[in-house]
């Protein structure tokens, strides 16, 4: 009887908590599923996800950039990133352009936010009563 009373008291104390931090791991993407603290899985309506965590990209339309008049372009001294155990030194370069000309910019997709991936560790905030979980971001 005493154990039952202790259990009820613990459950009541948890129910009074307005919110609770939790951690989880993304286990699936379609539908998005998170294993919370290795105890249970969340998916669907109870899981509220910020748009930035879903990943998205924006299209950049092909366009022309016009450069009017005399202007210059410079590349500072630098080294390339190491690849296969070596890098390359690049000397400074300056170029002057006389007169007007145009540069074509091709159409492309630009990723502005990286989507969650299976295995990502995430932080969640459980709302009062534990009916919804806000996925805050990667840890």
Secondary structure by P-SEA (a helix, b strand, c coil): caaaaaaaaaaaaaaaccbbbbbbbbcccccccccccccccccccccccccccccbbbbbcbbbbbbccccccccccccccccccbbbbbcbbbbbbcccbbbbbcbbbbbccccccccccbbbbbcccccbbbbcccc
